Amino acid sequence: MKPGRVLIIGAGLAGSLLAVYLARAGWKVELVERRADPRARRLAVGRSINLAISARGLKALRRAGLEDTVLKDAIRMRGRTIHPVAGETHFHPYSSDPTLAINSVSRSALNLTLLDAAAAEPNVTLAFEERCTGVDPTRAEATFVHDPMGTTRTVTADLIVGTDGAYSAARAALQKSERFDYSQDFLGHGYKELTIPPVTVGPYAPFAMEPNALHIWPRGESMMIALPNPDGSFTCTLFWRHDGDGSSFAAIRTAADATTHFQSVYPDAVPMMPTLGEDFERNPVGTMVTVRCNPWVRGCVALLGDAAHAIVPFYGQGANASFEDCESLLDALTHESTIDAALARYQRDRIANANAIADMAKYNFVEMRDLAGRASFQRRKKVEQFLHRMAPERFTPLYDLVSFSTVPYTEAKARGAANVRAVSTAITLFVIAIIVAVMILAVLLARFALGLGAP
Ligand SMILES: Cc1cc2nc3c(=O)[nH]c(=O)nc-3n(C[C@H](O)[C@H](O)[C@H](O)COP(=O)(O)OP(=O)(O)OC[C@H]3O[C@@H](n4cnc5c(N)ncnc54)[C@H](O)[C@@H]3O)c2cc1C
């Protein structure tokens, strides 16, 4: 297909990467963003918020020549360090292959890297502080309000891609069209970001704890996690219920209550969090939503990234999946001869996979906040890793399939379900083998005791 003009709505992670891809494929790209240009204040030091990028995201970044730039400032996390209420922390590797790790990267630095790469393409025009207010697939146009001035403009294009995030205006417009399936499902838990600052002394200085791990304080119904930053700090995220008693944002509101609660629930974290009370009071509570819709395409308008499939963050896959979407759309536009055919191919490739990772992400919350702290679960993980070491072609744990491979999410989910059965069978066979061995030993001992000798 001859590349034409594409309008990309939203210069977040997915929109910026897509702009790079399509510009290099010969498209004339207009990338329009609601916020002010973040490049203007790149030196302003703000709170560091990070996310985990793994195999899928790295593959997509590599295709844009950006993998090394992103990994330069990334911190590798090889597994989970579990912090119980009392007692020692314990480390659980993500994979039986010790070379595999997920990467903690700064979200704003990643966005800047992608935006810089888009801006460097001669085919890309960038516009900021312009908020999309709607798209019209029948007229192939989108409308924008320039927020500082209140002026509006309409942009037409051969292809319009809504990459405007979980609360997408592009998707909202499509929702009004016929036979557009849509669901949004808010989690009863919210999240709040806190911080562990760098330290000057200690075994991991400037880090207050082991840096090459994702730290988890699993507490059944709730949890806290911490990811390392290159400056030696950790960004902590508290996942608590919105309502109810105990660990909930409704029950605990003040700095004093937060400090008291932390002392009993996350006691080892408190000495590392000197600004806990003020951070707790100042930082907002975020909501977490799963958005599913179908179709993702109407006429020449397509949804991509969180606009098409917002998922809860517990598998660390939202951005990774969005980057995979970008690859899928690029491939479809490269291989098909019309935009219609390309968009049909793109959504055929991606919708089932997005639904699969949405399901797995929800399940992983239970795993992280509750199961990860249990000995029985840790034993199962060890069995999984043992089976993987013994028969790597036949058995790959689900975490490896999702985070360290690029097999489709649908395949990962199906193989993960089969793994559960395989591990249960392995444990049952192991127990039977022990029982049989004990019985044989008992028979031998009995014969020996009765002076009959070996059979
Ligand atoms: C707490 C938390 C932790 C996470 N951790 C991870 C992780 O570890 N790993 C991972 O892979 N993912 C993670 N994610 C998910 C990840 O952040 C998203 O999946 C990813 O940002 C999606 O990229 P996007 O470009 O589709 O959307 P966004 O990054 O949200 O970008 C959307 C862009 O569109 C702009 N915009 C919005 N509305 C308009 C409008 N009307 N007009 C114009 N522009 C508009 C926004 O300003 C923004 O720049 C996490 C999410 C959360 C909430």
The ligand as a Tripos MOL2 file, in Angstrom:
@<TRIPOS>MOLECULE
LIG
   53    58     1     0     0
SMALL
NO_CHARGES

@<TRIPOS>ATOM
      1 C1          0.3320    1.8550   38.4460 C.3       1 LIG1
      2 C2          0.6350    1.3600   37.0660 C.ar      1 LIG1
      3 C3          1.7570    0.5870   36.8570 C.ar      1 LIG1
      4 C4          2.0470    0.1100   35.5790 C.ar      1 LIG1
      5 N1          3.1390   -0.6790   35.4120 N.ar      1 LIG1
      6 C5          3.4090   -1.1820   34.1860 C.ar      1 LIG1
      7 C6          4.5510   -2.0120   33.9890 C.ar      1 LIG1
      8 O1          5.3080   -2.2950   34.9240 O.2       1 LIG1
      9 N2          4.8000   -2.5000   32.7390 N.ar      1 LIG1
     10 C7          3.9760   -2.2240   31.6750 C.ar      1 LIG1
     11 O2          4.2430   -2.7020   30.5670 O.2       1 LIG1
     12 N3          2.8850   -1.4290   31.8420 N.ar      1 LIG1
     13 C8          2.5830   -0.8970   33.0490 C.ar      1 LIG1
     14 N4          1.4920   -0.0970   33.2140 N.ar      1 LIG1
     15 C9          0.6070    0.1710   32.0550 C.3       1 LIG1
     16 C10         1.1580    1.2480   31.1310 C.3       1 LIG1
     17 O3          1.3900    2.4390   31.8350 O.3       1 LIG1
     18 C11         0.1770    1.5200   30.0040 C.3       1 LIG1
     19 O4         -0.2790    0.3020   29.4630 O.3       1 LIG1
     20 C12         0.8090    2.3450   28.9140 C.3       1 LIG1
     21 O5          1.1520    3.6110   29.4150 O.3       1 LIG1
     22 C13        -0.1410    2.4730   27.7360 C.3       1 LIG1
     23 O6          0.3970    3.3420   26.7680 O.3       1 LIG1
     24 P1         -0.5760    4.2410   25.8970 P.3       1 LIG1
     25 O7          0.3040    5.0560   25.0270 O.co2     1 LIG1
     26 O8         -1.6200    3.3950   25.2780 O.co2     1 LIG1
     27 O9         -1.3390    5.1670   26.9410 O.3       1 LIG1
     28 P2         -0.7190    6.3490   27.8040 P.3       1 LIG1
     29 O10         0.6740    6.0550   28.1630 O.co2     1 LIG1
     30 O11        -1.7180    6.5890   28.8800 O.co2     1 LIG1
     31 O12        -0.6970    7.5920   26.7950 O.3       1 LIG1
     32 C14        -1.8830    8.2150   26.3660 C.3       1 LIG1
     33 C15        -1.5110    9.6110   25.8840 C.3       1 LIG1
     34 O13        -2.6610   10.2150   25.3110 O.3       1 LIG1
     35 C16        -2.8060   11.5220   25.8250 C.3       1 LIG1
     36 N5         -4.2300   11.8540   25.7650 N.ar      1 LIG1
     37 C17        -5.2240   11.4120   26.5760 C.ar      1 LIG1
     38 N6         -6.4060   11.9220   26.1840 N.ar      1 LIG1
     39 C18        -6.1460   12.6820   25.1010 C.ar      1 LIG1
     40 C19        -6.9820   13.4550   24.2580 C.ar      1 LIG1
     41 N7         -8.3110   13.5530   24.4460 N.pl3     1 LIG1
     42 N8         -6.4090   14.1330   23.2170 N.ar      1 LIG1
     43 C20        -5.0600   14.0540   22.9930 C.ar      1 LIG1
     44 N9         -4.2230   13.3410   23.7770 N.ar      1 LIG1
     45 C21        -4.7720   12.6520   24.8170 C.ar      1 LIG1
     46 C22        -2.2620   11.4370   27.2330 C.3       1 LIG1
     47 O14        -1.9120   12.7220   27.7420 O.3       1 LIG1
     48 C23        -1.0810   10.5220   27.0260 C.3       1 LIG1
     49 O15         0.0770   11.2230   26.6660 O.3       1 LIG1
     50 C24         1.1840    0.4090   34.4800 C.ar      1 LIG1
     51 C25         0.0540    1.2070   34.6900 C.ar      1 LIG1
     52 C26        -0.2180    1.6770   35.9690 C.ar      1 LIG1
     53 C27        -1.4510    2.5110   36.1690 C.3       1 LIG1
@<TRIPOS>BOND
     1     1     2 1
     2     2     3 ar
     3     2    52 ar
     4     3     4 ar
     5     4     5 ar
     6     4    50 ar
     7     5     6 ar
     8     6     7 ar
     9     6    13 1
    10     7     8 2
    11     7     9 ar
    12     9    10 ar
    13    10    11 2
    14    10    12 ar
    15    12    13 ar
    16    13    14 ar
    17    14    15 1
    18    14    50 ar
    19    15    16 1
    20    16    17 1
    21    16    18 1
    22    18    19 1
    23    18    20 1
    24    20    21 1
    25    20    22 1
    26    22    23 1
    27    23    24 1
    28    24    25 2
    29    24    26 1
    30    24    27 1
    31    27    28 1
    32    28    29 2
    33    28    30 1
    34    28    31 1
    35    31    32 1
    36    32    33 1
    37    33    34 1
    38    33    48 1
    39    34    35 1
    40    35    36 1
    41    35    46 1
    42    36    37 ar
    43    36    45 ar
    44    37    38 ar
    45    38    39 ar
    46    39    40 ar
    47    39    45 ar
    48    40    41 1
    49    40    42 ar
    50    42    43 ar
    51    43    44 ar
    52    44    45 ar
    53    46    47 1
    54    46    48 1
    55    48    49 1
    56    50    51 ar
    57    51    52 ar
    58    52    53 1
@<TRIPOS>SUBSTRUCTURE
     1 LIG1         1 GROUP 0 **** ****
